Amino acid sequence: MINFEEEIQRFKPSLDVDQIEDAIVKVDLTDMHDIMTQLIEDAIKKDDDKQ
């Protein structure tokens, strides 16, 4: 029979899981809001340059 308490004590998470977690958190994802904000800022800057 499996002793769950013993198994939990011996459990160690995989290093791969920790590495993946760090990579996901550090990824800088550009979403649609970021793209639209940048386009608007660029349009405003071009309009200011024309005047």
Biopython code that builds the backbone (N, CA, C, O; Angstrom):
import numpy as np
from Bio.PDB.StructureBuilder import StructureBuilder

atoms = [
    (1, "MET", "N", (0.846, -1.178, 0.000)),
    (1, "MET", "CA", (0.000, 0.000, 0.000)),
    (1, "MET", "C", (0.897, 1.250, 0.000)),
    (1, "MET", "O", (1.984, 1.241, 0.577)),
    (2, "ILE", "N", (0.441, 2.293, -0.636)),
    (2, "ILE", "CA", (1.219, 3.524, -0.754)),
    (2, "ILE", "C", (1.035, 4.370, 0.497)),
    (2, "ILE", "O", (-0.082, 4.620, 0.949)),
    (3, "ASN", "N", (2.175, 4.802, 1.044)),
    (3, "ASN", "CA", (2.150, 5.698, 2.193)),
    (3, "ASN", "C", (2.267, 7.129, 1.650)),
    (3, "ASN", "O", (3.359, 7.588, 1.318)),
    (4, "PHE", "N", (1.140, 7.817, 1.566)),
    (4, "PHE", "CA", (1.128, 9.137, 0.947)),
    (4, "PHE", "C", (1.948, 10.155, 1.725)),
    (4, "PHE", "O", (2.585, 11.016, 1.118)),
    (5, "GLU", "N", (1.950, 10.082, 3.034)),
    (5, "GLU", "CA", (2.731, 11.019, 3.842)),
    (5, "GLU", "C", (4.228, 10.878, 3.533)),
    (5, "GLU", "O", (4.943, 11.874, 3.421)),
    (6, "GLU", "N", (4.679, 9.660, 3.400)),
    (6, "GLU", "CA", (6.080, 9.400, 3.071)),
    (6, "GLU", "C", (6.414, 9.896, 1.668)),
    (6, "GLU", "O", (7.475, 10.477, 1.442)),
    (7, "GLU", "N", (5.513, 9.664, 0.742)),
    (7, "GLU", "CA", (5.724, 10.117, -0.639)),
    (7, "GLU", "C", (5.784, 11.646, -0.718)),
    (7, "GLU", "O", (6.613, 12.193, -1.445)),
    (8, "ILE", "N", (4.931, 12.323, 0.008)),
    (8, "ILE", "CA", (4.935, 13.787, 0.016)),
    (8, "ILE", "C", (6.244, 14.321, 0.582)),
    (8, "ILE", "O", (6.777, 15.308, 0.075)),
    (9, "GLN", "N", (6.762, 13.695, 1.609)),
    (9, "GLN", "CA", (8.025, 14.140, 2.201)),
    (9, "GLN", "C", (9.188, 13.971, 1.232)),
    (9, "GLN", "O", (10.119, 14.776, 1.236)),
    (10, "ARG", "N", (9.145, 12.948, 0.413)),
    (10, "ARG", "CA", (10.231, 12.695, -0.537)),
    (10, "ARG", "C", (10.090, 13.480, -1.834)),
    (10, "ARG", "O", (11.019, 13.516, -2.641)),
    (11, "PHE", "N", (8.947, 14.104, -2.039)),
    (11, "PHE", "CA", (8.676, 14.811, -3.289)),
    (11, "PHE", "C", (9.600, 16.014, -3.471)),
    (11, "PHE", "O", (9.772, 16.829, -2.564)),
    (12, "LYS", "N", (10.183, 16.103, -4.650)),
    (12, "LYS", "CA", (10.983, 17.263, -5.038)),
    (12, "LYS", "C", (10.552, 17.646, -6.448)),
    (12, "LYS", "O", (10.562, 16.806, -7.348)),
    (13, "PRO", "N", (10.169, 18.919, -6.650)),
    (13, "PRO", "CA", (9.725, 19.313, -7.984)),
    (13, "PRO", "C", (10.851, 19.210, -9.001)),
    (13, "PRO", "O", (12.027, 19.378, -8.677)),
    (14, "SER", "N", (10.474, 18.938, -10.197)),
    (14, "SER", "CA", (11.438, 18.838, -11.283)),
    (14, "SER", "C", (12.082, 20.188, -11.545)),
    (14, "SER", "O", (11.409, 21.215, -11.462)),
    (15, "LEU", "N", (13.361, 20.208, -11.855)),
    (15, "LEU", "CA", (14.035, 21.452, -12.189)),
    (15, "LEU", "C", (13.449, 22.061, -13.453)),
    (15, "LEU", "O", (13.418, 23.282, -13.607)),
    (16, "ASP", "N", (12.989, 21.216, -14.345)),
    (16, "ASP", "CA", (12.392, 21.702, -15.581)),
    (16, "ASP", "C", (11.181, 22.580, -15.303)),
    (16, "ASP", "O", (10.977, 23.593, -15.973)),
    (17, "VAL", "N", (10.384, 22.199, -14.324)),
    (17, "VAL", "CA", (9.190, 22.971, -13.982)),
    (17, "VAL", "C", (9.600, 24.355, -13.490)),
    (17, "VAL", "O", (9.007, 25.354, -13.898)),
    (18, "ASP", "N", (10.599, 24.427, -12.625)),
    (18, "ASP", "CA", (11.071, 25.711, -12.125)),
    (18, "ASP", "C", (11.611, 26.576, -13.257)),
    (18, "ASP", "O", (11.346, 27.777, -13.301)),
    (19, "GLN", "N", (12.351, 25.984, -14.153)),
    (19, "GLN", "CA", (12.925, 26.731, -15.273)),
    (19, "GLN", "C", (11.822, 27.247, -16.197)),
    (19, "GLN", "O", (11.885, 28.383, -16.669)),
    (20, "ILE", "N", (10.837, 26.432, -16.448)),
    (20, "ILE", "CA", (9.729, 26.844, -17.309)),
    (20, "ILE", "C", (8.951, 27.975, -16.652)),
    (20, "ILE", "O", (8.559, 28.934, -17.317)),
    (21, "GLU", "N", (8.732, 27.865, -15.361)),
    (21, "GLU", "CA", (8.006, 28.904, -14.634)),
    (21, "GLU", "C", (8.734, 30.243, -14.748)),
    (21, "GLU", "O", (8.104, 31.269, -15.006)),
    (22, "ASP", "N", (10.046, 30.242, -14.559)),
    (22, "ASP", "CA", (10.834, 31.477, -14.682)),
    (22, "ASP", "C", (10.760, 32.042, -16.093)),
    (22, "ASP", "O", (10.646, 33.254, -16.275)),
    (23, "ALA", "N", (10.824, 31.174, -17.082)),
    (23, "ALA", "CA", (10.789, 31.629, -18.469)),
    (23, "ALA", "C", (9.437, 32.255, -18.801)),
    (23, "ALA", "O", (9.382, 33.267, -19.500)),
    (24, "ILE", "N", (8.373, 31.678, -18.320)),
    (24, "ILE", "CA", (7.040, 32.203, -18.601)),
    (24, "ILE", "C", (6.857, 33.561, -17.948)),
    (24, "ILE", "O", (6.304, 34.475, -18.560)),
    (25, "VAL", "N", (7.312, 33.702, -16.720)),
    (25, "VAL", "CA", (7.163, 34.965, -16.001)),
    (25, "VAL", "C", (7.985, 36.069, -16.659)),
    (25, "VAL", "O", (7.555, 37.222, -16.681)),
    (26, "LYS", "N", (9.148, 35.740, -17.190)),
    (26, "LYS", "CA", (10.049, 36.741, -17.747)),
    (26, "LYS", "C", (9.734, 37.122, -19.190)),
    (26, "LYS", "O", (10.298, 38.089, -19.701)),
    (27, "VAL", "N", (8.863, 36.401, -19.846)),
    (27, "VAL", "CA", (8.553, 36.677, -21.245)),
    (27, "VAL", "C", (7.760, 37.976, -21.345)),
    (27, "VAL", "O", (6.776, 38.177, -20.633)),
    (28, "ASP", "N", (8.204, 38.845, -22.235)),
    (28, "ASP", "CA", (7.514, 40.114, -22.456)),
    (28, "ASP", "C", (6.598, 39.949, -23.660)),
    (28, "ASP", "O", (7.045, 40.018, -24.805)),
    (29, "LEU", "N", (5.337, 39.733, -23.398)),
    (29, "LEU", "CA", (4.388, 39.513, -24.470)),
    (29, "LEU", "C", (3.704, 40.828, -24.834)),
    (29, "LEU", "O", (3.227, 41.555, -23.963)),
    (30, "THR", "N", (3.663, 41.119, -26.125)),
    (30, "THR", "CA", (2.972, 42.301, -26.611)),
    (30, "THR", "C", (1.548, 41.902, -26.955)),
    (30, "THR", "O", (1.319, 40.994, -27.753)),
    (31, "ASP", "N", (0.595, 42.592, -26.342)),
    (31, "ASP", "CA", (-0.800, 42.292, -26.655)),
    (31, "ASP", "C", (-1.378, 43.405, -27.531)),
    (31, "ASP", "O", (-0.690, 44.375, -27.849)),
    (32, "MET", "N", (-2.618, 43.260, -27.908)),
    (32, "MET", "CA", (-3.253, 44.208, -28.815)),
    (32, "MET", "C", (-3.279, 45.611, -28.216)),
    (32, "MET", "O", (-3.126, 46.591, -28.946)),
    (33, "HIS", "N", (-3.464, 45.724, -26.936)),
    (33, "HIS", "CA", (-3.471, 47.037, -26.280)),
    (33, "HIS", "C", (-2.130, 47.732, -26.465)),
    (33, "HIS", "O", (-2.086, 48.922, -26.777)),
    (34, "ASP", "N", (-1.043, 47.005, -26.276)),
    (34, "ASP", "CA", (0.296, 47.582, -26.451)),
    (34, "ASP", "C", (0.509, 48.065, -27.882)),
    (34, "ASP", "O", (1.080, 49.132, -28.110)),
    (35, "ILE", "N", (0.050, 47.277, -28.834)),
    (35, "ILE", "CA", (0.222, 47.642, -30.246)),
    (35, "ILE", "C", (-0.581, 48.901, -30.565)),
    (35, "ILE", "O", (-0.068, 49.819, -31.206)),
    (36, "MET", "N", (-1.821, 48.946, -30.127)),
    (36, "MET", "CA", (-2.657, 50.115, -30.398)),
    (36, "MET", "C", (-2.093, 51.361, -29.724)),
    (36, "MET", "O", (-2.099, 52.437, -30.321)),
    (37, "THR", "N", (-1.613, 51.236, -28.507)),
    (37, "THR", "CA", (-1.013, 52.369, -27.800)),
    (37, "THR", "C", (0.185, 52.896, -28.565)),
    (37, "THR", "O", (0.337, 54.108, -28.717)),
    (38, "GLN", "N", (1.034, 52.010, -29.048)),
    (38, "GLN", "CA", (2.216, 52.423, -29.796)),
    (38, "GLN", "C", (1.830, 53.107, -31.108)),
    (38, "GLN", "O", (2.435, 54.112, -31.483)),
    (39, "LEU", "N", (0.838, 52.574, -31.799)),
    (39, "LEU", "CA", (0.386, 53.189, -33.048)),
    (39, "LEU", "C", (-0.163, 54.597, -32.807)),
    (39, "LEU", "O", (0.119, 55.514, -33.577)),
    (40, "ILE", "N", (-0.935, 54.766, -31.755)),
    (40, "ILE", "CA", (-1.486, 56.078, -31.435)),
    (40, "ILE", "C", (-0.378, 57.059, -31.068)),
    (40, "ILE", "O", (-0.387, 58.208, -31.510)),
    (41, "GLU", "N", (0.572, 56.604, -30.261)),
    (41, "GLU", "CA", (1.698, 57.473, -29.892)),
    (41, "GLU", "C", (2.503, 57.884, -31.120)),
    (41, "GLU", "O", (2.915, 59.038, -31.235)),
    (42, "ASP", "N", (2.727, 56.953, -32.032)),
    (42, "ASP", "CA", (3.462, 57.266, -33.263)),
    (42, "ASP", "C", (2.692, 58.271, -34.118)),
    (42, "ASP", "O", (3.282, 59.191, -34.685)),
    (43, "ALA", "N", (1.374, 58.093, -34.208)),
    (43, "ALA", "CA", (0.556, 59.007, -35.000)),
    (43, "ALA", "C", (0.568, 60.409, -34.399)),
    (43, "ALA", "O", (0.651, 61.395, -35.131)),
    (44, "ILE", "N", (0.485, 60.504, -33.096)),
    (44, "ILE", "CA", (0.534, 61.809, -32.425)),
    (44, "ILE", "C", (1.882, 62.466, -32.651)),
    (44, "ILE", "O", (1.951, 63.669, -32.906)),
    (45, "LYS", "N", (2.954, 61.693, -32.562)),
    (45, "LYS", "CA", (4.301, 62.239, -32.751)),
    (45, "LYS", "C", (4.460, 62.756, -34.192)),
    (45, "LYS", "O", (5.013, 63.837, -34.397)),
    (46, "LYS", "N", (3.988, 62.005, -35.179)),
    (46, "LYS", "CA", (4.078, 62.438, -36.574)),
    (46, "LYS", "C", (3.272, 63.706, -36.797)),
    (46, "LYS", "O", (3.708, 64.604, -37.519)),
    (47, "ASP", "N", (2.093, 63.784, -36.179)),
    (47, "ASP", "CA", (1.260, 64.972, -36.305)),
    (47, "ASP", "C", (1.944, 66.186, -35.679)),
    (47, "ASP", "O", (1.867, 67.284, -36.229)),
    (48, "ASP", "N", (2.611, 66.005, -34.536)),
    (48, "ASP", "CA", (3.327, 67.092, -33.883)),
    (48, "ASP", "C", (4.521, 67.539, -34.712)),
    (48, "ASP", "O", (4.851, 68.725, -34.739)),
    (49, "ASP", "N", (5.172, 66.595, -35.390)),
    (49, "ASP", "CA", (6.337, 66.922, -36.232)),
    (49, "ASP", "C", (5.930, 67.752, -37.446)),
    (49, "ASP", "O", (6.708, 68.583, -37.914)),
    (50, "LYS", "N", (4.713, 67.535, -37.964)),
    (50, "LYS", "CA", (4.229, 68.249, -39.130)),
    (50, "LYS", "C", (3.914, 69.721, -38.803)),
    (50, "LYS", "O", (3.995, 70.589, -39.673)),
    (51, "GLN", "N", (3.565, 69.979, -37.569)),
    (51, "GLN", "CA", (3.157, 71.338, -37.186)),
    (51, "GLN", "C", (4.293, 72.190, -36.765)),
    (51, "GLN", "O", (4.096, 73.354, -36.417)),
]
sb = StructureBuilder()
sb.init_structure("model")
sb.init_model(0)
sb.init_chain("A")
sb.init_seg("    ")
for serial, (resi, resn, name, xyz) in enumerate(atoms, 1):
    if name == "N":
        sb.init_residue(resn, " ", resi, " ")
    sb.init_atom(name, np.array(xyz, "f"), 0.0, 1.0, " ", f" {name:<3s}", serial, name[0])
structure = sb.get_structure()
